[in-house]
Amino acid sequence: MKGTAILFQERNITFIEDVEHSFYEEIKEQGDFRTCKIPNQTVDFGFASPVFWHEDEIDWDYGY
């Protein structure tokens, strides 16, 4: 099942789209500091809490 992981940071909101639910579970378990392995690179999002999951794609034209 794929969906969108949503990370809330102090001044930003990060959306990671088209990821497996297992990816979301991995970053959720990390605590407040998130480092994500996205194909061919590791991304450090720093302090990001909480993390939410939205199943399927987000319709950006509609808002969710």
PyMOL commands that place a pseudoatom at each C-alpha (Angstrom):
pseudoatom trace, name=CA, resn=MET, resi=1, chain=A, elem=C, hetatm=0, pos=[0.000, 0.000, 0.000]
pseudoatom trace, name=CA, resn=LYS, resi=2, chain=A, elem=C, hetatm=0, pos=[1.454, 3.356, -1.041]
pseudoatom trace, name=CA, resn=GLY, resi=3, chain=A, elem=C, hetatm=0, pos=[0.666, 6.790, 0.268]
pseudoatom trace, name=CA, resn=THR, resi=4, chain=A, elem=C, hetatm=0, pos=[2.140, 10.080, 1.507]
pseudoatom trace, name=CA, resn=ALA, resi=5, chain=A, elem=C, hetatm=0, pos=[4.215, 10.562, 4.669]
pseudoatom trace, name=CA, resn=ILE, resi=6, chain=A, elem=C, hetatm=0, pos=[3.767, 14.027, 6.215]
pseudoatom trace, name=CA, resn=LEU, resi=7, chain=A, elem=C, hetatm=0, pos=[6.503, 15.435, 8.482]
pseudoatom trace, name=CA, resn=PHE, resi=8, chain=A, elem=C, hetatm=0, pos=[5.888, 18.556, 10.561]
pseudoatom trace, name=CA, resn=GLN, resi=9, chain=A, elem=C, hetatm=0, pos=[8.991, 20.631, 11.257]
pseudoatom trace, name=CA, resn=GLU, resi=10, chain=A, elem=C, hetatm=0, pos=[9.401, 23.892, 13.143]
pseudoatom trace, name=CA, resn=ARG, resi=11, chain=A, elem=C, hetatm=0, pos=[8.918, 26.083, 10.062]
pseudoatom trace, name=CA, resn=ASN, resi=12, chain=A, elem=C, hetatm=0, pos=[8.124, 23.574, 7.308]
pseudoatom trace, name=CA, resn=ILE, resi=13, chain=A, elem=C, hetatm=0, pos=[5.865, 20.717, 6.391]
pseudoatom trace, name=CA, resn=THR, resi=14, chain=A, elem=C, hetatm=0, pos=[7.460, 18.015, 4.256]
pseudoatom trace, name=CA, resn=PHE, resi=15, chain=A, elem=C, hetatm=0, pos=[5.426, 15.655, 2.080]
pseudoatom trace, name=CA, resn=ILE, resi=16, chain=A, elem=C, hetatm=0, pos=[7.057, 12.447, 0.864]
pseudoatom trace, name=CA, resn=GLU, resi=17, chain=A, elem=C, hetatm=0, pos=[4.792, 10.965, -1.793]
pseudoatom trace, name=CA, resn=ASP, resi=18, chain=A, elem=C, hetatm=0, pos=[4.385, 7.518, -3.312]
pseudoatom trace, name=CA, resn=VAL, resi=19, chain=A, elem=C, hetatm=0, pos=[6.045, 5.587, -0.475]
pseudoatom trace, name=CA, resn=GLU, resi=20, chain=A, elem=C, hetatm=0, pos=[5.192, 2.233, 1.034]
pseudoatom trace, name=CA, resn=HIS, resi=21, chain=A, elem=C, hetatm=0, pos=[3.562, 2.151, 4.465]
pseudoatom trace, name=CA, resn=SER, resi=22, chain=A, elem=C, hetatm=0, pos=[6.644, 0.282, 5.756]
pseudoatom trace, name=CA, resn=PHE, resi=23, chain=A, elem=C, hetatm=0, pos=[8.762, 3.372, 4.881]
pseudoatom trace, name=CA, resn=TYR, resi=24, chain=A, elem=C, hetatm=0, pos=[6.401, 5.514, 6.971]
pseudoatom trace, name=CA, resn=GLU, resi=25, chain=A, elem=C, hetatm=0, pos=[6.689, 3.076, 9.888]
pseudoatom trace, name=CA, resn=GLU, resi=26, chain=A, elem=C, hetatm=0, pos=[10.500, 3.236, 9.704]
pseudoatom trace, name=CA, resn=ILE, resi=27, chain=A, elem=C, hetatm=0, pos=[10.668, 7.028, 9.937]
pseudoatom trace, name=CA, resn=LYS, resi=28, chain=A, elem=C, hetatm=0, pos=[7.936, 7.152, 12.588]
pseudoatom trace, name=CA, resn=GLU, resi=29, chain=A, elem=C, hetatm=0, pos=[9.986, 4.854, 14.857]
pseudoatom trace, name=CA, resn=GLN, resi=30, chain=A, elem=C, hetatm=0, pos=[13.065, 7.114, 14.697]
pseudoatom trace, name=CA, resn=GLY, resi=31, chain=A, elem=C, hetatm=0, pos=[11.824, 9.621, 17.269]
pseudoatom trace, name=CA, resn=ASP, resi=32, chain=A, elem=C, hetatm=0, pos=[11.969, 13.358, 16.631]
pseudoatom trace, name=CA, resn=PHE, resi=33, chain=A, elem=C, hetatm=0, pos=[15.023, 13.348, 14.352]
pseudoatom trace, name=CA, resn=ARG, resi=34, chain=A, elem=C, hetatm=0, pos=[14.288, 11.887, 10.929]
pseudoatom trace, name=CA, resn=THR, resi=35, chain=A, elem=C, hetatm=0, pos=[16.810, 10.470, 8.493]
pseudoatom trace, name=CA, resn=CYS, resi=36, chain=A, elem=C, hetatm=0, pos=[15.204, 8.777, 5.495]
pseudoatom trace, name=CA, resn=LYS, resi=37, chain=A, elem=C, hetatm=0, pos=[16.798, 6.532, 2.898]
pseudoatom trace, name=CA, resn=ILE, resi=38, chain=A, elem=C, hetatm=0, pos=[15.124, 7.463, -0.369]
pseudoatom trace, name=CA, resn=PRO, resi=39, chain=A, elem=C, hetatm=0, pos=[16.367, 5.507, -3.414]
pseudoatom trace, name=CA, resn=ASN, resi=40, chain=A, elem=C, hetatm=0, pos=[20.055, 6.277, -4.014]
pseudoatom trace, name=CA, resn=GLN, resi=41, chain=A, elem=C, hetatm=0, pos=[20.353, 8.906, -1.262]
pseudoatom trace, name=CA, resn=THR, resi=42, chain=A, elem=C, hetatm=0, pos=[19.920, 9.541, 2.452]
pseudoatom trace, name=CA, resn=VAL, resi=43, chain=A, elem=C, hetatm=0, pos=[17.982, 12.668, 3.417]
pseudoatom trace, name=CA, resn=ASP, resi=44, chain=A, elem=C, hetatm=0, pos=[18.282, 14.263, 6.871]
pseudoatom trace, name=CA, resn=PHE, resi=45, chain=A, elem=C, hetatm=0, pos=[15.104, 16.143, 7.765]
pseudoatom trace, name=CA, resn=GLY, resi=46, chain=A, elem=C, hetatm=0, pos=[16.429, 17.102, 11.191]
pseudoatom trace, name=CA, resn=PHE, resi=47, chain=A, elem=C, hetatm=0, pos=[13.839, 17.660, 13.889]
pseudoatom trace, name=CA, resn=ALA, resi=48, chain=A, elem=C, hetatm=0, pos=[10.441, 16.658, 12.535]
pseudoatom trace, name=CA, resn=SER, resi=49, chain=A, elem=C, hetatm=0, pos=[7.525, 15.661, 14.691]
pseudoatom trace, name=CA, resn=PRO, resi=50, chain=A, elem=C, hetatm=0, pos=[4.873, 14.351, 14.471]
pseudoatom trace, name=CA, resn=VAL, resi=51, chain=A, elem=C, hetatm=0, pos=[4.633, 12.212, 11.370]
pseudoatom trace, name=CA, resn=PHE, resi=52, chain=A, elem=C, hetatm=0, pos=[1.321, 11.378, 9.716]
pseudoatom trace, name=CA, resn=TRP, resi=53, chain=A, elem=C, hetatm=0, pos=[0.280, 8.979, 6.946]
pseudoatom trace, name=CA, resn=HIS, resi=54, chain=A, elem=C, hetatm=0, pos=[-2.222, 9.655, 4.142]
pseudoatom trace, name=CA, resn=GLU, resi=55, chain=A, elem=C, hetatm=0, pos=[-3.155, 6.587, 2.133]
pseudoatom trace, name=CA, resn=ASP, resi=56, chain=A, elem=C, hetatm=0, pos=[-3.108, 6.957, -1.661]
pseudoatom trace, name=CA, resn=GLU, resi=57, chain=A, elem=C, hetatm=0, pos=[-2.167, 10.164, -3.461]
pseudoatom trace, name=CA, resn=ILE, resi=58, chain=A, elem=C, hetatm=0, pos=[-3.030, 13.678, -2.348]
pseudoatom trace, name=CA, resn=ASP, resi=59, chain=A, elem=C, hetatm=0, pos=[-5.148, 15.649, -4.793]
pseudoatom trace, name=CA, resn=TRP, resi=60, chain=A, elem=C, hetatm=0, pos=[-3.227, 18.942, -4.657]
pseudoatom trace, name=CA, resn=ASP, resi=61, chain=A, elem=C, hetatm=0, pos=[-5.842, 20.752, -6.758]
pseudoatom trace, name=CA, resn=TYR, resi=62, chain=A, elem=C, hetatm=0, pos=[-8.556, 19.879, -4.246]
pseudoatom trace, name=CA, resn=GLY, resi=63, chain=A, elem=C, hetatm=0, pos=[-6.392, 20.127, -1.128]
pseudoatom trace, name=CA, resn=TYR, resi=64, chain=A, elem=C, hetatm=0, pos=[-6.283, 16.523, 0.106]
for i in range(1, 64): cmd.bond("trace and resi %d" % i, "trace and resi %d" % (i + 1))
show_as sticks, trace
zoom trace
